[in-house]
């Protein structure tokens, strides 16, 4: 399972940005939106200028019905990279 592989990678390197982002995507695809958000939070803490993480977190927030947070993240993603507008 991808989640386990990304978790192992994070244990080996707690600053492995892409592992947090990819595990977040895996959790989101499994419908585990809160866990996905936690991973996107970690990724954003490591690199606050990566639009992908804000855009992905906005999707998870939307799935949880937290539309204000989703809209704020979508706007942040758009401000960082116009492809997310």
DRENDO-1510 file (C-alpha; in Angstrom, 1 decimal, always signed):
<recs>
REC; n; res; u; v; w
REC; 1; UNK; +0.0; +0.0; +0.0 .
REC; 2; UNK; +1.3; +3.4; -1.0 .
REC; 3; UNK; +0.5; +4.9; +2.4 .
REC; 4; UNK; +2.9; +2.5; +4.1 .
REC; 5; UNK; +5.7; +3.2; +1.7 .
REC; 6; UNK; +5.4; +6.9; +2.2 .
REC; 7; UNK; +5.2; +6.5; +6.0 .
REC; 8; UNK; +8.5; +4.5; +5.8 .
REC; 9; UNK; +10.1; +7.2; +3.7 .
REC; 10; UNK; +9.0; +9.9; +6.3 .
REC; 11; UNK; +10.4; +7.8; +9.2 .
REC; 12; UNK; +13.7; +7.7; +7.4 .
REC; 13; UNK; +13.6; +11.4; +6.5 .
REC; 14; UNK; +11.2; +13.5; +8.5 .
REC; 15; UNK; +11.8; +16.4; +6.1 .
REC; 16; UNK; +10.9; +14.5; +2.9 .
REC; 17; UNK; +8.5; +17.0; +1.5 .
REC; 18; UNK; +7.2; +14.9; -1.5 .
REC; 19; UNK; +6.5; +11.9; +0.8 .
REC; 20; UNK; +4.1; +14.0; +2.9 .
REC; 21; UNK; +2.4; +15.4; -0.3 .
REC; 22; UNK; +2.1; +12.0; -1.9 .
REC; 23; UNK; +0.9; +10.3; +1.3 .
REC; 24; UNK; -1.7; +13.1; +1.5 .
REC; 25; UNK; -2.9; +12.3; -2.0 .
REC; 26; UNK; -3.1; +8.6; -1.1 .
REC; 27; UNK; -5.1; +9.4; +2.0 .
REC; 28; UNK; -7.4; +11.6; +0.0 .
REC; 29; UNK; -8.0; +8.9; -2.5 .
REC; 30; UNK; -8.9; +6.6; +0.4 .
REC; 31; UNK; -11.4; +9.1; +1.7 .
REC; 32; UNK; -9.3; +9.8; +4.8 .
REC; 33; UNK; -9.5; +13.6; +4.3 .
REC; 34; UNK; -8.4; +14.6; +7.8 .
REC; 35; UNK; -5.3; +12.5; +7.6 .
REC; 36; UNK; -4.7; +14.0; +4.1 .
REC; 37; UNK; -5.0; +17.5; +5.6 .
REC; 38; UNK; -2.5; +16.7; +8.3 .
REC; 39; UNK; +0.1; +15.6; +5.7 .
REC; 40; UNK; -0.6; +18.7; +3.6 .
REC; 41; UNK; -0.1; +20.8; +6.7 .
REC; 42; UNK; +3.3; +19.1; +7.2 .
REC; 43; UNK; +4.3; +19.7; +3.6 .
REC; 44; UNK; +3.2; +23.3; +3.7 .
REC; 45; UNK; +5.3; +23.8; +6.9 .
REC; 46; UNK; +8.3; +22.5; +5.0 .
REC; 47; UNK; +7.6; +24.5; +1.9 .
REC; 48; UNK; +5.0; +27.2; +2.2 .
REC; 49; UNK; +5.4; +28.3; -1.4 .
REC; 50; UNK; +4.3; +25.1; -3.1 .
REC; 51; UNK; +0.9; +25.7; -4.7 .
REC; 52; UNK; +0.2; +22.0; -5.2 .
REC; 53; UNK; -0.1; +21.4; -1.4 .
REC; 54; UNK; -2.6; +24.2; -0.9 .
REC; 55; UNK; -4.6; +23.1; -3.9 .
REC; 56; UNK; -4.7; +19.5; -2.7 .
REC; 57; UNK; -5.6; +20.6; +0.9 .
REC; 58; UNK; -8.4; +22.7; -0.6 .
REC; 59; UNK; -9.9; +19.5; -2.2 .
REC; 60; UNK; -9.8; +17.7; +1.2 .
REC; 61; UNK; -11.4; +20.6; +3.0 .
REC; 62; UNK; -14.1; +20.7; +0.3 .
REC; 63; UNK; -14.8; +17.0; +0.8 .
REC; 64; UNK; -15.2; +17.7; +4.5 .
REC; 65; UNK; -17.7; +20.5; +3.8 .
REC; 66; UNK; -15.2; +23.2; +5.1 .
REC; 67; UNK; -15.7; +25.4; +2.1 .
REC; 68; UNK; -14.2; +28.6; +3.7 .
REC; 69; UNK; -10.9; +26.8; +4.3 .
REC; 70; UNK; -11.1; +25.2; +0.9 .
REC; 71; UNK; -11.7; +28.6; -0.8 .
REC; 72; UNK; -8.8; +30.2; +1.1 .
REC; 73; UNK; -6.4; +27.4; +0.1 .
REC; 74; UNK; -7.5; +27.6; -3.5 .
REC; 75; UNK; -6.9; +31.3; -3.5 .
REC; 76; UNK; -3.4; +30.8; -2.0 .
REC; 77; UNK; -2.6; +28.1; -4.6 .
REC; 78; UNK; -3.7; +30.5; -7.3 .
REC; 79; UNK; -1.6; +33.3; -5.9 .
REC; 80; UNK; +1.5; +31.1; -6.0 .
REC; 81; UNK; +0.9; +29.4; -9.4 .
REC; 82; UNK; -1.6; +30.6; -12.0 .
REC; 83; UNK; -2.1; +27.0; -13.2 .
REC; 84; UNK; -4.2; +26.4; -10.0 .
REC; 85; UNK; -6.6; +29.2; -10.8 .
</recs>
